[in-house]
Amino acid sequence: ARPVALRGKLVARLMTLSRWKSVRDPAEARIDHESAGVIAKMLFNTYGMINGTHSYLPPALFDRVDPFLPVLRPMLPGGQTVFVARCTMNLLLVAPHSRHVGFLLDAVEAWFGRTMSPELWITAGVGRQVVQWFEACVVEDPGLLEPAHPARARIDWALGRLVAVGVAEAHDLERRVIAAAEAPAVAPVSRKPD
């Protein structure tokens, strides 16, 4: 509980900084070095001017991130959207789990609320990463594609938006989702006793 509370205080403090609040163009990919390092650390990433960002969490420790996600959620719609989105997707792709679908959808909705710019979704590769996350999670939990899934309407909305901004990978996944919805339920075959 203590590390979660501490990170919560750091996130709250970060969101009061003038550099966080004064972002004029959320689709702008450039970010200053000092802000980038702090934002990356809050989202369990490292940042280097040459190497970019990547999550420092190994897959074996990824399950420990769950209590931190509610603390990180307020960061999703703020700051430098492209950078926040990259770091968030780096984190979620360490070990994709369908139980995080709500967090991912909150993120996608927040980012679309800020910008539909191809700079974020195509050039920065965030759209491709979102689709990559969904594809990995569908392997783990095929129920994500089922019409009865509680998040299905939000998933459809997110995929529709990704297709609308031109993320090619989203179109392929959307076709799979539609095919899963149209597939007839297969009844178990009963065998007659010999």
Beta strands, then each sheet from edge to edge (+ up, - down):
strand 1: 45-48
strand 2: 52-55
sheet 1: 1+ 2-
end
